[in-house]
């Protein structure tokens, strides 16, 4: 059985490297994108990702929530958001996507890994 394929969207290079290494050590195949636009392009190119992990704040360009919305227009994929923002307005925007996970940055690798496992356990037909 192939490793689950994850598309990680993180604009901070060091953070992306640490997150990707953590996921790789747990057996996930990880592709990284530094911007939301790059992530949409990768997903739209036809690669079959099993999960999108997106930082909400991505600097200039579209944010992680908008990235997830655009990707979901191409095809369904579960989403886990990583963020240092814990504001209600941000959560409300994310809740509009339906099935997703939300992990506060700085809480360690276990909450991220748990959210990833939970997201991958949801049947793909669910929207």
N, C-alpha and C positions, 0 to 999 in steps of 0.2 A: 504494500500500500504506500503510495507516494506521500511525502510530507505535506502537511497543509501549507498552502502558499499565502503569504501575507504581503500586502502592500502597505508600507510604513511611510507616512507623510510627516516629516519633521524638518523644520528650517534650521535648527541648531545642529551643526555637524557633529559635535561631540556627543550630544544627547542622542542623536540618531544612531551613532556608532554603538553606544552603550546599549540602547534598546534593541538594536538589531542583533548584537552579540548575545544578549540575554535570551532572545527568542530563538536564535540559531542553536544555542546550547540545549534548548528544550525540544529541538527537532523540527522547528519550523523553517521553511524556505522563505527568505525575506528579500524583497526588492525595496529600495528606498527612493523616495522622491523628496526634493527639498521645497517644492512649491505645490500648491493645489493644482495649478495648471499642468504641471509635469505629471502629477498623479492621474488626472483625468485623461491625459494623452496615453499614459501607460495602460490604463484600464481599457480605454477605447481601442487600443491596438490589437485586442483580441486575447491577451493573456488571461487565463482563467484563475483569478485570485479567489481564495476562499474567505478572506477577511481583509477589511480596510481598518488600519489603525491611523488615526489622524489627530495631530495636535490641533487645537482650535485656533490658536493665534499663530499664524504663519508669516507674519510680516507683510510686505507689500503684496498686492494681488488678492486673490480670493482666500477666505479663511477655511478652516477644516470643515465647518458645517456646510458651507456652500460647495466645497469639494465633494462631500458625501452626497449632497442633493444632485449635483451634476452626474456623478458616477451612477447613482441609482436610476437616472434617466436612461442610461445605457443598459444596465442590468442590475438585478438584485445582488446585494452583497451585505453581510452583516458588518456593523461598524462599531469600533471601540474608540471613543474620544479620550485623548489625554490633554489635560489642561491645568494650568496654574490658576485659572479663573474659576471661582466658585460663586458665580453670581446667578441669581434667579433668571434674569433676562437671557443669559447664555443657555442655561438649562432649558428654558422654554423654547428657544429656537431649535435645540437639538431634539427635544421631545416630538417635534413635528415630523421627524423622520420615522417614527415608529420604533422598530426593533433596533436597539443600540445599547452600548455600554458606555459608562462615563467613569473615568479614573482620574483622581486628583494627582497631579505630578508631585513628586517628592515623598510619596508614601511607600516607596520601595518597589522591588520587582514582583513580589508575590501578588499584590492586588492587580497588577497588569496581567500577569500570567493567568490568574483566576478569571479575569474578565474575558481574556482571549479564549480560554477553554469553554466558558459558558456561551460565548457568542458562536463558537464553532459547533456547539452541541445543538443549536436551534436548527430545525429542518429548513433547508434552502427555499422551500415553497412558501414559507411564512413571510409575510411582507408587512 
